Amino acid sequence: THRVNSKQAALTAITSTGQADAVPADFKFGCFLELKCSEETLHRLGGGRGERRDSDGRCSGLDWLQANRTTQNHGRRCAGEVSAAANNNICGVGMAYGSKVTGIRMLDQPFMTDIIEASSISHMPQLIDIYSASWGPTDNGKTVDGPRELTLQAMADGVNKGRGGKGSIYVWASGDGGSYDDCNCDGYASSMWTISINSAINDGRTALYDESCSSTLASTFSNGRKRNPEAGVATTDLYGNCTLRHSGTSAAAPEAAGVFALALEANLGLTWRDMQHLTVLTSKRNQLHDEVHQWRRNGVGLEFNHLFGYGVLDAGAMVKMARDWKTVPERFHCVGGSMQTQSEKIPTTGKLVLTLTTDACEGKENFVRYLEHVQAVVTVNATRRGDLNINMTSPMGTKSILLSRRPRDDDAKVGFDKWPFMTTHTWGEDARGTWTLELGFVGSAPQKGVLKEWTLMLHGTQSAPYIDQVVRDYQSKLAMSKKEELEEELDEAVQRSLKSILGKD
């Protein structure tokens, strides 16, 4: 299962201009396999997490895997999905079968520390292109954990400096906690520097282990429901064997890493942000069916789902678009606004509704016009954290579920301390206007809570990201997005002209 908590696991090792992505000073958060493609493209694939403690006494959420190196198959299986050889009549074929793979064991330690994790995340960033992690905080429905200071800095350095400045590409399995968990409580999968991947089963439905959250970008296929255990992923196993039972989002993330490797083979100039834009634009809804969350369109017409993200990856479409892709404009970061209070009580019934109106730093160097990622950095306490529900609505009317109910989370002390809930659902929207945050409780027993802080963080571009892109399919999301951009640019040009004329009069 995802981020195996009792097995050796994998992190697959197979930037940007503008403002550098940085770790905010007040953020509090909280093996491996490398692949080398024909053009020096490297990947890595990652391990399992439990509830051990660091040497300094902090709960790291990392298991001490007392692994026998000859019996741990998780990394081998993840690696096979990406780079298993073709045309040898053995088992299956890797997504990027021309790639090479090597293992970096991060979790074979008596305890896990921030420095060990950071060193692994930042291993050989000028050679490694893609880091695909099938590990993370334990999926017990009550853990809130993520990368610590050094690991956060390592990831920031990776996207800013890795691959000669084009940025390391981090692929993360979204989680196997099912309806009991929310992947926005996983600071790795919900990071804006990672591409979080969920899974669909072979008939397009959700898997029982799938977690939902607003930070998931896309999905790939993995094993079926319990009544059909053989409908897993075929891949390599230990001792030259083949398995049909590789499963969970642990199996989904390496598939995505393989697709991204193919895109890089088509265009080695792609940055880490280019890869996220390509994922949004080429992923497909197809026959994906979520019994709980509807498919919706955001303010610029991009269809998304709270569990599947923007859909299932389409390798062919991504490679085709990658060939003609022009690097997206520089990225900027804006603090859209902040509320700090000690008295905003969350009612037992109903909701606490707060609004922030922002100009998205318009008129300043860090103006954000077209959104990529949005973070709501929240400090909140509740008598039962698991019953807390948080939603955020953008100025263009897109509602993101930042936190859904986690019935196993009984925490009444810690709450969330400056926790950056992230959404990708407002991708491409205009950041300017009024943002609405709603907090309430879902559950049978009455609860109480207090919101102490809400900071709105906006990340995106000043200029339209798709204006210069080549459109081959006029029914595609790229064509639709480009049309929206052109219309918006024209409207703004007309408004500027009218103001100029009226000013002269």
C-alpha positions as CSV (number, residue, x, y, z in Angstrom):
1,T,0.0,0.0,0.0
2,H,1.0,3.6,-0.3
3,R,4.0,4.6,1.8
4,V,4.3,1.2,3.2
5,N,4.7,1.5,6.9
6,S,6.5,-1.9,7.3
7,K,8.4,-2.4,4.1
8,Q,11.3,-0.9,2.2
9,A,9.9,1.7,-0.1
10,A,11.1,4.0,-2.8
11,L,11.7,7.6,-3.8
12,T,12.4,7.7,-7.6
13,A,15.0,9.8,-8.8
14,I,14.6,9.9,-12.8
15,T,13.0,26.0,-12.0
16,S,12.1,28.7,-12.7
17,T,12.7,32.4,-13.4
18,G,11.2,35.3,-11.6
19,Q,11.0,35.3,-7.9
20,A,12.7,32.3,-6.4
21,D,10.4,29.9,-4.4
22,A,11.4,30.2,-0.7
23,V,10.5,28.7,2.6
24,P,8.5,31.3,4.7
25,A,10.2,31.8,8.0
26,D,7.0,31.2,10.0
27,F,5.8,28.0,8.2
28,K,5.8,25.1,10.6
29,F,5.7,21.6,9.0
30,G,5.8,19.1,10.8
31,C,14.7,4.8,-0.1
32,F,14.9,6.0,-2.7
33,L,15.3,5.1,-6.3
34,E,16.9,6.9,-9.1
35,L,16.2,6.6,-12.8
36,K,18.4,7.8,-15.5
37,C,16.9,8.3,-19.0
38,S,18.7,8.3,-22.2
39,E,19.4,12.1,-22.0
40,E,20.8,12.1,-18.4
41,T,17.3,11.9,-17.1
42,L,17.3,10.6,-13.5
43,H,14.4,9.5,-11.2
44,R,14.0,8.4,-7.7
45,L,11.2,6.4,-5.9
46,G,10.6,6.5,-2.0
47,G,9.9,4.6,1.4
48,G,7.4,4.1,4.3
49,R,6.4,6.2,7.2
50,G,5.3,5.4,10.7
51,E,5.3,7.2,14.1
52,R,8.9,7.1,15.3
53,R,10.7,10.0,17.0
54,D,13.7,11.9,15.9
55,S,16.8,12.0,18.0
56,D,15.7,15.4,19.2
57,G,12.4,14.0,20.5
58,R,10.1,15.4,17.8
59,C,7.6,13.1,16.2
60,S,8.9,12.7,12.7
61,G,6.3,10.4,11.3
62,L,9.0,8.2,9.9
63,D,9.3,4.5,10.5
64,W,12.5,2.8,11.4
65,L,12.4,0.0,8.8
66,Q,14.5,-2.8,10.1
67,A,14.7,-4.1,6.6
68,N,16.3,-7.2,5.3
69,R,17.8,-5.9,2.1
70,T,17.0,-9.1,0.3
71,T,13.3,-9.2,1.2
72,Q,12.0,-5.7,0.7
73,N,10.2,-5.5,-2.6
74,H,8.5,-2.1,-2.6
75,G,11.3,-0.2,-4.2
76,R,11.9,-2.9,-6.8
77,R,8.2,-2.9,-7.8
78,C,8.1,0.9,-8.1
79,A,11.3,0.9,-10.2
80,G,9.9,-1.7,-12.5
81,E,6.9,0.4,-13.3
82,V,9.2,3.1,-14.7
83,S,12.1,1.3,-16.3
84,A,11.4,-2.4,-16.7
85,A,13.1,-3.6,-19.9
86,A,11.1,-4.0,-23.1
87,N,11.0,-6.9,-25.6
88,N,12.4,-9.6,-23.3
89,N,9.1,-11.5,-22.6
90,I,9.5,-11.0,-18.9
91,C,6.8,-9.6,-16.7
92,G,5.9,-6.2,-18.2
93,V,7.3,-3.1,-19.8
94,G,8.2,0.1,-17.9
95,M,6.6,3.4,-18.7
96,A,10.0,4.8,-19.7
97,Y,11.8,1.6,-20.4
98,G,14.9,3.3,-21.7
99,S,15.6,4.8,-18.3
100,K,18.1,3.6,-15.7
101,V,17.5,3.2,-12.0
102,T,19.5,3.1,-8.8
103,G,18.4,2.9,-5.1
104,I,19.1,5.3,-2.3
105,R,18.1,3.8,1.1
106,M,16.8,6.6,3.3
107,L,14.8,4.7,5.8
108,D,17.3,2.0,6.9
109,Q,18.1,4.0,10.1
110,P,17.4,3.4,13.8
111,F,15.7,6.8,13.7
112,M,15.0,9.4,11.0
113,T,16.2,13.0,11.2
114,D,15.5,16.1,9.2
115,I,19.1,16.2,7.9
116,I,18.9,12.6,6.6
117,E,15.7,13.3,4.8
118,A,17.0,16.6,3.4
119,S,20.2,14.9,2.2
120,S,18.1,12.3,0.4
121,I,15.7,14.8,-1.2
122,S,18.6,16.8,-2.5
123,H,20.8,13.9,-3.7
124,M,22.6,14.8,-7.0
125,P,20.2,17.5,-8.1
126,Q,22.2,18.3,-11.2
127,L,21.9,14.7,-12.5
128,I,18.5,13.7,-11.1
129,D,15.5,15.1,-13.0
130,I,12.5,13.4,-11.3
131,Y,12.1,12.4,-7.7
132,S,9.0,10.1,-7.4
133,A,8.1,9.4,-3.7
134,S,5.9,6.5,-2.7
135,W,6.2,7.3,1.0
136,G,5.0,9.9,3.5
137,P,3.3,10.4,6.9
138,T,1.4,7.4,8.2
139,D,-2.1,7.1,6.7
140,N,-4.0,6.6,10.0
141,G,-6.4,9.4,9.6
142,K,-5.1,11.4,12.6
143,T,-1.5,12.4,11.7
144,V,-0.7,15.9,10.5
145,D,2.9,15.9,9.4
146,G,5.2,17.2,6.7
147,P,8.8,18.2,5.9
148,R,10.8,20.0,8.6
149,E,13.0,23.0,8.0
150,L,16.0,21.4,6.3
151,T,13.9,19.2,4.1
152,L,11.7,22.2,3.1
153,Q,14.9,24.1,2.2
154,A,16.2,21.2,0.2
155,M,12.9,21.0,-1.8
156,A,13.0,24.8,-2.4
157,D,16.6,24.5,-3.5
158,G,15.6,21.6,-5.8
159,V,13.0,23.5,-7.7
160,N,15.1,26.7,-7.9
161,K,18.5,25.2,-8.7
162,G,18.1,21.5,-9.7
163,R,18.7,20.4,-13.2
164,G,20.7,23.4,-14.1
165,G,18.1,25.8,-12.9
166,K,15.1,24.1,-14.6
167,G,14.1,22.6,-11.3
168,S,13.9,19.1,-9.8
169,I,10.5,17.5,-10.4
170,Y,9.1,15.9,-7.3
171,V,6.3,13.4,-7.8
172,W,4.4,12.3,-4.6
173,A,1.9,9.5,-3.9
174,S,-1.2,11.3,-2.5
175,G,-2.0,8.8,0.3
176,D,-3.8,5.6,1.1
177,G,-5.9,6.7,4.1
178,G,-9.2,6.5,2.2
179,S,-12.2,8.4,3.4
180,Y,-10.7,8.5,6.9
181,D,-7.9,10.8,5.8
182,D,-7.2,14.0,3.9
183,C,-4.0,14.5,1.9
184,N,-3.9,18.2,2.7
185,C,-2.7,17.0,6.1
186,D,0.3,15.5,4.4
187,G,2.8,18.3,4.0
188,Y,4.7,16.5,1.3
189,A,1.8,15.6,-1.0
190,S,0.2,19.0,-0.4
191,S,3.4,21.0,-1.2
192,M,3.2,23.3,-4.2
193,W,6.7,22.0,-5.1
194,T,5.4,18.4,-5.6
195,I,3.1,16.8,-8.2
196,S,0.6,14.9,-6.0
197,I,-0.8,11.8,-7.8
198,N,-3.9,9.8,-6.8
199,S,-5.1,6.6,-8.3
200,A,-8.2,5.2,-10.2
201,I,-9.0,1.6,-10.6
202,N,-9.3,-0.2,-13.9
203,D,-13.0,0.7,-14.5
204,G,-12.5,4.4,-13.7
205,R,-13.9,4.4,-10.2
206,T,-12.1,5.6,-7.0
207,A,-10.1,3.1,-5.0
208,L,-11.2,2.4,-1.5
209,Y,-7.8,3.7,-0.2
210,D,-7.9,7.0,-2.2
211,E,-7.7,10.2,-0.1
212,S,-9.3,13.3,-1.4
213,C,-7.9,16.9,-1.2
214,S,-7.5,20.1,-3.1
215,S,-3.8,19.7,-3.7
216,T,-3.9,16.6,-5.9
217,L,-3.0,17.5,-9.4
218,A,-3.8,14.3,-11.4
219,S,-4.2,10.5,-11.2
220,T,-3.0,7.3,-12.8
221,F,-4.2,3.7,-12.5
222,S,-3.6,1.2,-9.6
223,N,-5.2,-1.8,-8.1
224,G,-8.9,-2.6,-7.9
225,R,-11.3,-2.9,-5.0
226,K,-11.1,-5.7,-2.4
227,R,-13.3,-8.0,-4.3
228,N,-10.9,-8.0,-7.2
229,P,-7.4,-8.2,-5.6
230,E,-5.7,-9.5,-8.8
231,A,-6.5,-6.2,-10.6
232,G,-3.3,-4.7,-9.5
233,V,-0.3,-3.3,-11.3
234,A,2.1,-5.8,-13.0
235,T,5.7,-5.1,-12.3
236,T,9.0,-6.6,-11.4
237,D,9.6,-8.3,-8.1
238,L,12.5,-9.8,-6.1
239,Y,14.6,-12.6,-7.4
240,G,13.5,-12.1,-11.0
241,N,9.9,-12.6,-10.2
242,C,6.8,-10.8,-11.5
243,T,3.9,-9.6,-9.4
244,L,0.3,-8.7,-10.4
245,R,-0.4,-7.2,-7.0
246,H,1.5,-3.9,-6.8
247,S,-1.0,-1.5,-5.3
248,G,-2.1,1.7,-3.8
249,T,-0.9,5.2,-4.7
250,S,2.6,3.8,-4.2
251,A,2.0,2.2,-7.6
252,A,0.3,5.4,-9.1
253,A,3.2,7.8,-8.5
254,P,5.9,5.8,-10.4
255,E,3.6,5.6,-13.4
256,A,3.4,9.4,-13.4
257,A,7.2,9.6,-13.0
258,G,7.5,7.4,-16.1
259,V,5.1,9.7,-18.1
260,F,7.1,12.8,-17.0
261,A,10.3,11.1,-18.1
262,L,8.8,10.6,-21.6
263,A,7.9,14.3,-21.6
264,L,11.4,15.3,-20.7
265,E,12.8,13.0,-23.4
266,A,10.6,15.0,-25.9
267,N,11.8,18.3,-24.5
268,L,14.7,18.5,-22.0
269,G,14.1,22.2,-21.5
270,L,10.9,21.7,-19.5
271,T,11.0,23.3,-16.0
272,W,9.3,21.9,-12.9
273,R,6.5,24.4,-13.5
274,D,6.2,23.5,-17.2
275,M,5.5,19.9,-16.0
276,Q,2.7,21.0,-13.7
277,H,1.1,23.1,-16.5
278,L,1.4,20.2,-18.9
279,T,-0.2,17.9,-16.3
280,V,-3.2,20.3,-15.9
281,L,-3.7,20.8,-19.6
282,T,-3.3,17.2,-20.8
283,S,-4.9,15.1,-18.1
284,K,-8.3,13.7,-19.0
285,R,-11.6,13.1,-17.2
286,N,-12.5,10.2,-19.5
287,Q,-14.8,7.8,-17.6
288,L,-13.5,8.6,-14.2
289,H,-16.3,8.4,-11.7
290,D,-16.3,9.7,-8.1
291,E,-19.4,8.8,-6.1
292,V,-18.8,11.5,-3.6
293,H,-17.3,14.6,-5.3
294,Q,-18.7,16.0,-8.5
295,W,-16.6,17.2,-11.4
296,R,-16.6,21.0,-11.6
297,R,-15.2,23.7,-13.8
298,N,-13.1,26.5,-12.3
299,G,-13.3,30.1,-13.3
300,V,-11.4,29.6,-16.6
301,G,-13.2,26.5,-17.6
302,L,-10.7,23.8,-16.4
303,E,-12.5,20.7,-15.2
304,F,-11.4,19.2,-11.8
305,N,-12.4,16.7,-9.2
306,H,-11.6,16.8,-5.5
307,L,-10.2,13.3,-5.7
308,F,-8.8,12.8,-9.2
309,G,-7.4,16.3,-9.6
310,Y,-7.5,17.4,-13.3
311,G,-8.0,13.8,-14.4
312,V,-5.9,10.8,-15.5
313,L,-2.5,11.4,-17.1
314,D,-2.5,11.1,-20.9
315,A,1.1,10.2,-21.9
316,G,0.6,10.6,-25.6
317,A,-1.0,14.0,-25.2
318,M,1.6,15.2,-22.8
319,V,4.5,14.2,-25.1
320,K,2.9,15.8,-28.1
321,M,2.4,19.1,-26.3
322,A,5.8,19.0,-24.7
323,R,7.5,19.0,-28.1
324,D,6.2,22.5,-28.9
325,W,6.1,23.8,-25.4
326,K,7.4,27.3,-24.6
327,T,8.6,27.8,-21.0
328,V,5.9,29.5,-18.9
329,P,6.4,33.1,-17.8
330,E,8.2,33.9,-14.5
331,R,6.6,33.1,-11.3
332,F,5.8,35.5,-8.5
333,H,4.5,35.3,-4.9
334,C,2.1,37.6,-3.1
335,V,0.7,37.7,0.4
336,G,-2.9,38.5,-0.6
337,G,-3.9,39.4,3.0
338,S,-3.9,38.2,6.5
339,M,-6.2,38.1,9.5
340,Q,-4.8,37.6,13.0
341,T,-7.3,37.3,15.9
342,Q,-7.7,35.5,19.2
343,S,-11.5,35.7,19.2
344,E,-12.9,34.3,16.0
345,K,-15.0,31.4,17.4
346,I,-16.2,28.6,15.1
347,P,-19.8,28.0,15.9
348,T,-21.1,24.6,17.0
349,T,-23.7,24.8,14.3
350,G,-23.3,26.8,11.1
351,K,-20.1,28.2,9.8
352,L,-17.6,30.9,10.5
353,V,-17.3,32.9,7.3
354,L,-14.4,35.3,6.7
355,T,-13.4,37.3,3.6
356,L,-10.3,38.9,2.3
357,T,-10.3,41.3,-0.6
358,T,-7.0,41.5,-2.4
359,D,-5.4,43.3,-5.4
360,A,-2.9,40.4,-5.6
361,C,-0.1,43.0,-5.2
362,E,-1.1,44.8,-8.4
363,G,1.3,47.7,-9.1
364,K,4.1,46.0,-7.3
365,E,6.9,43.8,-8.7
366,N,5.3,40.6,-7.2
367,F,1.9,41.1,-8.8
368,V,0.2,37.8,-9.4
369,R,-2.4,37.9,-12.2
370,Y,-2.8,34.2,-13.3
371,L,-2.8,31.7,-10.5
372,E,-1.0,28.4,-10.2
373,H,-1.0,27.5,-6.5
374,V,-3.0,29.1,-3.6
375,Q,-2.2,28.5,0.1
376,A,-4.4,29.3,3.1
377,V,-2.0,29.4,6.0
378,V,-4.2,28.7,9.0
379,T,-3.8,28.5,12.8
380,V,-6.9,26.9,14.4
381,N,-7.8,24.9,17.4
382,A,-10.8,22.7,18.0
383,T,-12.2,20.4,20.7
384,R,-12.0,17.7,18.0
385,R,-9.8,18.4,15.1
386,G,-11.2,15.6,13.0
387,D,-14.6,17.1,12.8
388,L,-13.3,20.4,11.4
389,N,-14.2,21.3,7.8
390,I,-12.5,24.2,5.9
391,N,-13.5,25.5,2.5
392,M,-12.2,28.4,0.5
393,T,-13.9,30.2,-2.4
394,S,-12.0,32.2,-5.0
395,P,-13.1,35.6,-6.5
396,M,-14.2,33.7,-9.6
397,G,-16.4,31.4,-7.6
398,T,-14.3,28.2,-7.4
399,K,-14.8,26.4,-4.1
400,S,-11.9,24.3,-2.8
401,I,-12.4,21.8,0.1
402,L,-9.2,22.5,2.0
403,L,-10.0,20.1,4.8
404,S,-12.6,17.3,5.0
405,R,-13.7,15.4,8.1
406,R,-11.3,12.8,9.5
407,P,-13.3,10.7,11.8
408,R,-10.3,9.1,13.5
409,D,-8.6,12.4,14.5
410,D,-9.4,13.1,18.2
411,D,-6.8,15.8,18.7
412,A,-8.0,18.6,21.0
413,K,-4.7,20.3,21.8
414,V,-2.5,20.8,18.8
415,G,-4.9,21.8,16.1
416,F,-3.2,23.3,13.0
417,D,-0.3,25.8,13.6
418,K,0.4,27.9,10.6
419,W,-0.5,25.0,8.4
420,P,-0.5,25.8,4.7
421,F,-3.6,24.2,3.1
422,M,-3.0,24.2,-0.6
423,T,-5.3,24.2,-3.6
424,T,-4.6,23.7,-7.3
425,H,-8.3,24.1,-8.3
426,T,-8.1,27.8,-9.1
427,W,-5.3,27.2,-11.7
428,G,-5.3,30.0,-14.3
429,E,-7.8,32.2,-12.5
430,D,-7.5,35.9,-11.8
431,A,-6.2,36.2,-8.2
432,R,-7.8,39.7,-7.7
433,G,-11.0,40.1,-5.7
434,T,-12.7,38.7,-2.6
435,W,-11.6,35.3,-1.2
436,T,-14.0,33.6,1.3
437,L,-12.9,31.1,4.0
438,E,-15.5,29.0,5.7
439,L,-14.9,26.9,8.8
440,G,-17.4,24.6,10.5
441,F,-17.9,21.2,12.1
442,V,-19.1,18.0,10.6
443,G,-20.1,15.2,13.0
444,S,-22.8,14.1,15.4
445,A,-21.3,15.6,18.6
446,P,-21.2,19.4,19.2
447,Q,-17.7,20.9,19.0
448,K,-16.0,24.2,19.6
449,G,-13.1,25.9,17.9
450,V,-11.1,29.2,17.5
451,L,-9.5,30.5,14.4
452,K,-6.4,32.5,15.3
453,E,-4.9,33.3,11.9
454,W,-5.5,33.1,8.2
455,T,-3.0,34.3,5.6
456,L,-3.7,34.1,1.9
457,M,-0.6,33.2,-0.2
458,L,-0.9,33.6,-4.0
459,H,1.6,32.0,-6.4
460,G,1.5,32.5,-10.2
461,T,2.4,34.7,-13.2
462,Q,1.8,38.3,-14.2
463,S,1.5,37.6,-17.9
464,A,-0.8,35.0,-19.5
465,P,1.0,31.6,-19.4
466,Y,-0.4,30.2,-22.6
467,I,-0.3,33.1,-25.1
468,D,2.8,31.8,-26.8
469,Q,1.9,28.1,-26.8
470,V,1.2,26.3,-30.1
471,V,-2.3,24.9,-30.4
472,R,-2.6,21.6,-32.3
473,D,-6.0,20.5,-31.1
474,Y,-8.6,23.2,-31.1
475,Q,-10.8,21.2,-28.8
476,S,-8.1,20.9,-26.1
477,K,-7.9,22.6,-22.7
478,L,-4.9,24.6,-24.0
479,A,-7.0,26.0,-26.8
480,M,-9.8,26.9,-24.4
481,S,-7.4,28.5,-21.9
482,K,-5.6,30.4,-24.6
483,K,-8.9,31.7,-25.9
484,E,-9.8,32.9,-22.4
485,E,-6.5,34.6,-22.0
486,L,-6.8,36.4,-25.3
487,E,-10.2,37.6,-24.5
488,E,-9.1,38.9,-21.1
489,E,-6.1,40.6,-22.6
490,L,-8.3,42.2,-25.2
491,D,-10.8,43.4,-22.6
492,E,-8.1,44.9,-20.4
493,A,-6.5,46.6,-23.5
494,V,-9.9,48.1,-24.3
495,Q,-10.4,49.3,-20.7
496,R,-6.9,50.9,-20.8
497,S,-7.7,52.7,-24.1
498,L,-11.0,54.0,-22.8
499,K,-9.3,55.3,-19.6
500,S,-6.7,57.0,-21.7
501,I,-9.3,58.6,-24.0
502,L,-11.5,59.8,-21.1
503,G,-8.4,61.1,-19.4
504,K,-7.6,63.3,-22.4
505,D,-11.1,64.6,-22.5
